[in-house]
Amino acid sequence: MKDDVSQLQKEKKDFEQRDKEVGQQMKQANDRAAQKQDELRQAEDRERELQMQLDKTKDDVSELRKEKKDFEEQHKETGQQLKQANDATARLQGELRQAEDRERESYRCSWIR
């Protein structure tokens, strides 16, 4: 009987030791889980921040594309206006040369008479 009591006391002590160890392991596991949860929250916050930056960048790219398109359209119109102005200038220079030639011819004819 004494041996049984001694055996039970030893088993109780072993059980209490294991219970203490399991409690420490549970606390460590809970601490790690809390740390991982905090890391997850931080990662989610960072992901939201990056998504907002991405959305803003997409908006900026869209705006720049619109500005580029507007600029190219304006450039095209300016090029057409410049071509028209150059054509008109060339035509007027041609008319001016013809008028000058006629004037010189008229002047020569007036001297010949």
PEDA-V577295 format. One record per pair of residues at least 24 apart in sequence whose C-alpha atoms are under 10 Angstrom apart, sorted by the first residue. I is the first residue (numbers start at 1). J is the second residue. Records with the same first field share a line. If there is no record, write none. Layout:
# PEDA-V577295
I->J + J
This chain:
# PEDA-V577295
none
